[in-house]
Amino acid sequence: MARINYILATLIAILLLVTACSSPKSVTLTSTNNGGTTEVQVGGQIIIKLDGNPSTGYTWEAKDLDATLFKQVGDPIFSSGNPGLVGSAGTLTLTFNALKAGTSQLTMIYHRPWETGVDPIHTYTVKVTVK
């Protein structure tokens, strides 16, 4: 009887481990993930890297962020594609913490924040399931 309990406990531990590892702790997304879906663990991070050029006044910004599931970590970070050339385009990286289990659309807009009533020139969306 003790052997059966040991085997059963081992199988449950393996099942729990596999379930816990089924979603990544963090995930990095790019423009190729636009319109797609992804999964991440509670406590993990969603890192989104998108082309941009802040010198033009445009930036990526979360739109209608579900604050119960996601929290943005700091401001977007810009990395120049050509650091020696002032005003060159590059990549904006936005990071979000996954706060609790659930599913929500994460939508980013590329716009000039001070321009009201103007549609963004790009929109990025991804459906995120936090497990």
Sequence and secondary structure as in RCSB ss.txt:
>XXXX:A:sequence
MARINYILATLIAILLLVTACSSPKSVTLTSTNNGGTTEVQVGGQIIIKLDGNPSTGYTWEAKDLDATLFKQVGD
PIFSSGNPGLVGSAGTLTLTFNALKAGTSQLTMIYHRPWETGVDPIHTYTVKVTVK
>XXXX:A:secstr
 HHHHHHHHHHHHHHHHHHHTSS SEEEE GGGTT EEEE TT EEEEEEEE GGGT EEEEES  TTTEEE SS
 EEEESSTTSTT  EEEEEEEEE SSEEEEEEEEEE TT TT   SEEEEEEEEE 
